Amino acid sequence: MIHFLLFTLRAMKRNASSTKMRFPTTPLTIFNLMTIILTLHPLHTVTASTCRTSCGNIAINYPFGVDDGCGAPQYRHMLNCSTDLFFMTPSGNYKVQSIDYKTKTMVVYDPAMSTCSILQPHHDFIMTDIQSAMMPPSPDTVFALLNCSIDSPVLNHYKNLCFNFSDHSCEELYGACNAFRIFHLVSNSSSPPCCFTSYDTVKYMSMNILDCTHYTTVINTDSLKGLGPSDWVYGIRLSYSMPDAGCERCSQSGGTCGFDTETEGMMCLCSASLNSTRECGKSYMF
């Protein structure tokens, strides 16, 4: 925009010289021209004061942001703050239970997911490609596929995708959980198959393809040995990566890391209304 302004001023000067006319270069003329240009092409900016630092009792720090232009652009529009903080995906909004900035993990809970105490309707867990790349479920998050048919891919050609964790079994889920006991009763004999698997399985195959009617997810699986399903921690732990965009330098200078909402280029948000810097106190606009 500034380059366009200077180009326009130079062009007006050349035209004035060629016609032997005097070109007024007073600050008022420049101000009027800038006003016209900025009116037609307003600058899209965000300031540090517009970046909320919490939602409910959860701190919002880089790389996350709940206001557009705050945080890292890779995580743009992933979080929504209403009365609570939610992680937004194509399959629904998942309530954020906690964010641990030291371990770079976020725990979310799917309100439409079955647990040991409640059976929910058929449901898929779907993330966008960038979400899967930037913050996939952690290795200690296990997906339990329930009430699968004998023709399920994970019981035949892809049976290597199933595993046991902490010495727990499918039979234990059907026997110990009130919500899942119905599968045992309906089968009239042995319990229907189930499968403990990783996120990659449900990432590439929907519940319809897997031919399983329900699923649940369990976290902290390494510490669940000897604990029954009623004492398991249900939810999804996401491990996020930290984009390297010079945010540490910005933070040390007193700024807040953000980005330009049009170009998604990194910006250090300071107290000024216009931020085009890498750190507060130093400008690289021109």
C-alpha positions as CSV (number, residue, x, y, z in Angstrom):
1,M,0.0,0.0,0.0
2,I,2.8,2.4,0.9
3,H,4.7,1.6,-2.3
4,F,1.5,2.3,-4.3
5,L,1.1,5.7,-2.5
6,L,4.7,6.7,-3.4
7,F,4.3,5.5,-7.0
8,T,1.1,7.6,-7.3
9,L,2.8,10.7,-5.9
10,R,5.8,10.4,-8.2
11,A,3.5,9.9,-11.2
12,M,1.5,13.1,-10.3
13,K,4.8,15.0,-10.0
14,R,6.0,13.8,-13.5
15,N,2.7,14.8,-15.0
16,A,2.9,18.2,-13.4
17,S,6.5,18.7,-14.7
18,S,5.6,17.7,-18.2
19,T,2.8,20.3,-18.3
20,K,4.9,22.9,-16.5
21,M,2.3,23.0,-13.7
22,R,3.2,23.4,-10.1
23,F,2.4,20.3,-8.1
24,P,1.5,21.0,-4.4
25,T,3.5,18.6,-2.2
26,T,2.1,19.9,1.1
27,P,1.4,17.5,3.9
28,L,-2.3,18.2,3.4
29,T,-2.1,16.8,-0.2
30,I,-0.4,13.7,0.9
31,F,-2.8,13.3,3.8
32,N,-5.8,13.6,1.5
33,L,-4.3,11.0,-0.9
34,M,-3.6,8.6,1.9
35,T,-7.2,9.0,3.2
36,I,-8.6,8.2,-0.2
37,I,-6.4,5.1,-0.6
38,L,-7.0,3.8,2.9
39,T,-10.7,4.3,2.5
40,L,-10.8,2.2,-0.7
41,H,-8.3,-0.3,0.7
42,P,-8.4,-0.4,4.5
43,L,-5.5,-2.1,6.3
44,H,-6.5,-5.3,8.1
45,T,-4.7,-5.1,11.4
46,V,-4.9,-6.6,14.9
47,T,-3.4,-5.4,18.1
48,A,-2.2,-7.1,21.2
49,S,-5.2,-5.8,23.2
50,T,-7.6,-7.7,20.9
51,C,-5.9,-11.1,21.7
52,R,-7.7,-12.8,24.6
53,T,-5.2,-14.6,26.9
54,S,-7.8,-17.0,28.4
55,C,-11.1,-18.7,27.8
56,G,-12.8,-19.7,31.0
57,N,-10.1,-21.2,33.2
58,I,-7.8,-22.2,30.3
59,A,-4.9,-19.9,29.3
60,I,-4.6,-19.1,25.6
61,N,-0.9,-18.8,24.6
62,Y,1.0,-19.1,21.4
63,P,0.6,-21.0,19.1
64,F,-3.1,-20.8,19.8
65,G,-5.5,-17.9,19.5
66,V,-9.3,-17.4,19.8
67,D,-9.3,-14.0,18.0
68,D,-8.4,-13.8,14.3
69,G,-4.8,-12.7,13.8
70,C,-3.6,-14.0,17.1
71,G,-1.3,-17.0,17.6
72,A,0.1,-18.9,14.7
73,P,-1.8,-19.0,11.3
74,Q,-1.5,-22.8,11.2
75,Y,-4.0,-22.9,14.0
76,R,-6.3,-20.3,12.6
77,H,-10.0,-21.0,13.3
78,M,-9.3,-24.2,15.2
79,L,-10.4,-22.9,18.6
80,N,-13.7,-21.2,19.6
81,C,-14.4,-19.4,22.9
82,S,-18.0,-19.1,23.9
83,T,-18.8,-20.0,27.5
84,D,-16.1,-22.7,27.2
85,L,-13.2,-23.4,24.9
86,F,-13.9,-25.8,21.9
87,F,-11.6,-27.5,19.4
88,M,-13.4,-27.3,16.0
89,T,-13.2,-30.2,13.5
90,P,-15.3,-31.3,10.5
91,S,-17.0,-33.9,12.7
92,G,-18.0,-31.5,15.5
93,N,-16.8,-29.3,18.3
94,Y,-14.9,-30.9,21.1
95,K,-14.6,-29.3,24.6
96,V,-11.0,-28.5,25.6
97,Q,-10.4,-29.8,29.0
98,S,-6.8,-28.6,29.4
99,I,-3.7,-27.3,27.5
100,D,-0.3,-28.2,28.8
101,Y,2.2,-25.7,27.2
102,K,5.2,-27.5,28.6
103,T,4.4,-30.9,27.1
104,K,2.7,-29.3,24.1
105,T,-0.5,-31.3,24.5
106,M,-4.2,-30.5,24.6
107,V,-6.9,-32.8,26.0
108,V,-10.3,-32.6,24.4
109,Y,-13.5,-34.4,25.1
110,D,-16.1,-35.5,22.5
111,P,-19.6,-35.0,24.0
112,A,-21.0,-37.4,21.4
113,M,-18.6,-40.2,22.3
114,S,-19.6,-43.3,24.1
115,T,-18.0,-44.0,27.5
116,C,-18.2,-46.7,30.1
117,S,-21.3,-45.0,31.6
118,I,-23.2,-43.8,28.5
119,L,-23.9,-45.2,25.0
120,Q,-24.0,-42.6,22.3
121,P,-25.3,-42.9,18.7
122,H,-23.0,-43.8,15.8
123,H,-20.3,-41.2,15.4
124,D,-17.0,-40.6,13.6
125,F,-14.0,-38.6,14.7
126,I,-12.7,-36.5,11.7
127,M,-9.9,-33.9,11.6
128,T,-8.8,-31.8,8.7
129,D,-5.5,-32.6,7.0
130,I,-3.7,-29.7,8.6
131,Q,-5.1,-30.7,12.0
132,S,-3.9,-34.2,11.6
133,A,-0.5,-32.9,10.6
134,M,-0.1,-30.2,13.3
135,M,-1.8,-31.8,16.3
136,P,-2.6,-35.5,15.9
137,P,-3.8,-37.6,18.9
138,S,-0.8,-38.6,21.1
139,P,0.5,-42.2,21.2
140,D,-1.0,-42.7,24.6
141,T,-4.5,-42.2,23.2
142,V,-6.2,-45.5,22.3
143,F,-9.4,-45.8,20.2
144,A,-11.6,-48.7,21.2
145,L,-13.8,-49.8,18.4
146,L,-16.9,-51.5,19.8
147,N,-19.5,-54.0,18.6
148,C,-17.7,-54.8,15.4
149,S,-19.0,-57.4,12.9
150,I,-17.0,-60.5,12.1
151,D,-16.4,-59.1,8.6
152,S,-14.7,-55.9,10.0
153,P,-11.4,-55.1,8.2
154,V,-9.6,-54.8,11.5
155,L,-10.6,-58.4,12.3
156,N,-9.5,-59.8,8.9
157,H,-7.0,-58.2,6.5
158,Y,-6.0,-55.4,8.8
159,K,-6.1,-57.3,12.1
160,N,-2.5,-56.2,12.8
161,L,-4.0,-52.8,13.5
162,C,-5.5,-54.1,16.7
163,F,-3.5,-54.4,19.9
164,N,-3.9,-54.8,23.7
165,F,-2.9,-52.1,26.1
166,S,-1.9,-52.5,29.7
167,D,-3.2,-56.1,29.8
168,H,-6.8,-55.0,29.1
169,S,-9.2,-56.8,26.8
170,C,-12.4,-56.3,24.9
171,E,-14.2,-58.7,27.2
172,E,-13.3,-56.5,30.1
173,L,-15.1,-53.5,28.4
174,Y,-18.3,-55.4,27.7
175,G,-18.4,-56.9,31.2
176,A,-17.4,-53.9,33.4
177,C,-19.2,-51.0,31.6
178,N,-22.9,-50.6,32.0
179,A,-23.1,-48.8,28.7
180,F,-21.4,-51.6,26.7
181,R,-23.0,-54.5,28.5
182,I,-25.9,-54.3,26.1
183,F,-23.7,-55.6,23.3
184,H,-23.0,-58.7,25.4
185,L,-26.7,-59.3,26.0
186,V,-27.7,-58.8,22.4
187,S,-25.2,-61.3,21.1
188,N,-26.8,-64.0,23.3
189,S,-23.4,-65.8,23.5
190,S,-19.9,-64.6,23.3
191,S,-19.2,-60.8,23.2
192,P,-19.0,-59.2,19.8
193,P,-15.5,-58.3,18.6
194,C,-13.9,-55.1,19.5
195,C,-10.5,-53.5,18.6
196,F,-8.0,-51.4,20.5
197,T,-6.3,-49.3,17.9
198,S,-4.5,-46.0,17.1
199,Y,-5.8,-42.8,15.6
200,D,-4.4,-43.7,12.1
201,T,-7.0,-46.4,11.8
202,V,-10.0,-44.1,12.2
203,K,-8.2,-41.5,10.2
204,Y,-8.2,-43.6,7.1
205,M,-11.3,-45.7,7.7
206,S,-14.8,-44.5,8.8
207,M,-16.9,-46.3,11.3
208,N,-19.0,-47.6,8.4
209,I,-15.9,-49.1,6.6
210,L,-14.6,-50.5,9.9
211,D,-18.1,-52.0,10.4
212,C,-18.2,-51.2,14.1
213,T,-21.1,-49.4,15.6
214,H,-19.5,-47.4,18.4
215,Y,-16.1,-46.2,19.7
216,T,-14.6,-44.7,22.8
217,T,-11.2,-43.1,23.4
218,V,-8.9,-43.5,26.5
219,I,-5.9,-41.5,27.5
220,N,-3.0,-42.0,29.9
221,T,-3.0,-45.7,28.8
222,D,0.5,-46.3,30.1
223,S,-0.8,-45.8,33.7
224,L,-4.0,-47.8,33.5
225,K,-2.6,-51.2,34.2
226,G,-4.7,-52.8,37.0
227,L,-7.5,-50.2,36.7
228,G,-11.0,-51.2,35.5
229,P,-12.7,-49.4,32.7
230,S,-14.9,-47.4,35.1
231,D,-11.6,-45.7,36.3
232,W,-10.2,-45.0,32.9
233,V,-9.7,-41.5,31.7
234,Y,-11.9,-40.9,28.6
235,G,-10.9,-38.3,26.1
236,I,-8.4,-37.5,23.3
237,R,-5.0,-36.1,24.0
238,L,-3.6,-34.1,21.0
239,S,0.1,-33.4,20.6
240,Y,0.7,-30.1,18.9
241,S,3.9,-28.8,17.2
242,M,5.2,-25.3,17.7
243,P,5.8,-23.3,14.4
244,D,9.2,-21.7,14.3
245,A,8.3,-18.1,13.4
246,G,10.5,-16.0,15.6
247,C,7.9,-15.8,18.4
248,E,10.4,-16.0,21.2
249,R,12.1,-12.8,20.1
250,C,8.7,-11.0,19.9
251,S,7.7,-12.2,23.4
252,Q,11.0,-11.2,24.9
253,S,10.4,-7.7,23.5
254,G,7.0,-7.4,25.2
255,G,4.9,-8.3,22.2
256,T,2.2,-10.9,21.4
257,C,2.8,-13.2,18.5
258,G,0.2,-13.0,15.8
259,F,-0.2,-12.8,12.0
260,D,-1.5,-10.6,9.2
261,T,-5.1,-11.8,8.5
262,E,-4.7,-11.3,4.7
263,T,-1.2,-12.6,4.1
264,E,-0.9,-14.8,7.2
265,G,2.7,-13.5,7.6
266,M,4.0,-13.4,11.2
267,M,3.5,-10.2,13.1
268,C,4.6,-9.0,16.5
269,L,1.6,-7.4,18.1
270,C,2.6,-4.4,20.3
271,S,0.7,-1.5,21.8
272,A,0.5,0.4,18.5
273,S,-2.5,0.2,16.3
274,L,-0.4,-0.9,13.3
275,N,2.0,-3.9,13.8
276,S,4.4,-4.9,11.0
277,T,7.4,-5.8,13.2
278,R,9.3,-8.8,14.2
279,E,9.8,-7.4,17.7
280,C,8.4,-4.4,19.6
281,G,10.4,-1.2,19.2
282,K,11.7,-2.2,15.7
283,S,9.8,-1.6,12.5
284,Y,10.4,-3.2,9.1
285,M,7.5,-1.7,7.3
286,F,9.5,0.1,4.7
